[in-house]
């Protein structure tokens, strides 16, 4: 059972890295800071830099695996937004990609633009990740409640 869990976790990490690579490529090229960011995320999740680089190289060949809990979904969209900001230039294609990915991760279409901008502003303001996550979670809980009948 543990081997299966580990394998599923590895698939999730690879999918997340492929999503980050796709965002990095959204503006036509992968900047050195973007590549370093993706490698750092991979290392944080127990992967070697060479393995991360090969995932980045073949990023378009992978299907997206959606995390099964809100915390992991938030972490993925946070990393995407953080990387979008890594090169100091927020390209419209990158912003659209982040919004699209937030939808694919299961966030409601009506709020994803605000969510991405909220995370973006928090990162730019230098707020700690946990604080951005907590504030975003409050925003999501409030807005999810509005959408239910």
N, C-alpha and C positions, 0 to 999 in steps of 0.2 A: 504494500500500500504506500509506504513512504517513497519508494522509487517512482510510483505514478504521480504522487503529489509534486515531487521534485521536478519531474518531467513537465508537468503542467505549469509549474512556476517558471521553468526555463522558457517554455513557449510564450508565456506572458511577457517575460523580459525581452525576448527577441522581437515580439510584436511591438512592444513599446519603443524599442530602439529603431525598428523599421519605420514607425510612425514619426519619430523624431527626425530620421533621415529624410523622409518624404517632405517634412516641413522645411528642413534645411535646403532641399533642392527646389522648393517652391519659387525662389527668386532666381533660379537658373544655375546656381552654383553653391557648393558647400564651402563656406568661409572657414578658416583655420580655427577661429574661436568656436564656431558651431560644431566642428568635428571634435575639438577638445571637450566640449560640453557633452556630446553624445558618448564619447569614450569614458568620461567621468561618471555618467549615469550607469553605463555598463559595468564599470569597475565597482561602483557602489553596490551593484547587484551580483557581484562575484564573477564577472566575465573578464577575460583577458583582452587587452587593447586590440590585438590582431584579430580576434574573433569579432569584436565590435566593428572594426573596419570592414571586415568581409560582409557583415550584415548590412552595413551602410551601402556598400557597393552593389548589393543585390536587393536593395530595399523595395523596389517596385514589384518584385516577384512574390511578396508575402501577403497573405490575407490577414486582416486585422482581427485580433482576439480582444474582445471587450471584457474588462475586469468585471467580476461578479459582485463587487461591493462599492459603495459610495466613496470610501476613503481612497481606494486604489484608482477609481475613476478620476477623482479630484487630483490625485498625485500625477496622473498622466497628463491631464490638461494643464496643470501647473507647470510641469516640465516642458510641455510644448510652448506655452506662453513665455516661459523663462528663456528658452532657446531662441524664440522669435526675437527677443530683445537682445540676445547675445552679441550680435554684430553692430548694435547701436542704431540700426535702421529698420523701421517697421514698414515693410513693403505691403501694399494692399493684398497681394496674393497670399502672403504669409498670414495676414489677419483673417482673410477669408478661409484659408486652410484651417486655422485654429478654430474658427467658428464651426466649420464643417465637421472637424474632428470631435468637437464638444458634442455636437448632435449625434454623431456616430457612437460616441461613448455613452449615450443615453440621456443626456441633458435635454430638457425641453427646448424646442426651437425658439419659442417666444422669449427665452431668457439667456440664451447662449452668448449673444453679443455683449450683453451687460456683464455676464460672468467673466468672459475673456478680458473685457476692459477693466473690470474690478481687479482681477489678478495682475494684469499689466501695470496698473497704477500702483498697486501694493509693492510689486517688484521694483519699479522705478523709484518709489519712495524709500526703498531699503527696509521695508517691514519684514520681520521674521516670517518664514514660511508658515509656521503654526498659527500665527496671528491672521495671516491672509486666509488660511484654510478655515479657521474658526469664523471669521467674518463672512466668508463666502458661504459656509455651511448655513449660517443664520439667514442669509439672503435666499439661499436655495430652499430651505425649509419654509420660509415665509411665502415664497412664490409658488412652491409646489402645493402648499395648502390652498392658495387662491385658485389653482387650476382644478381642484377636486370638487365634486358636488355631493 
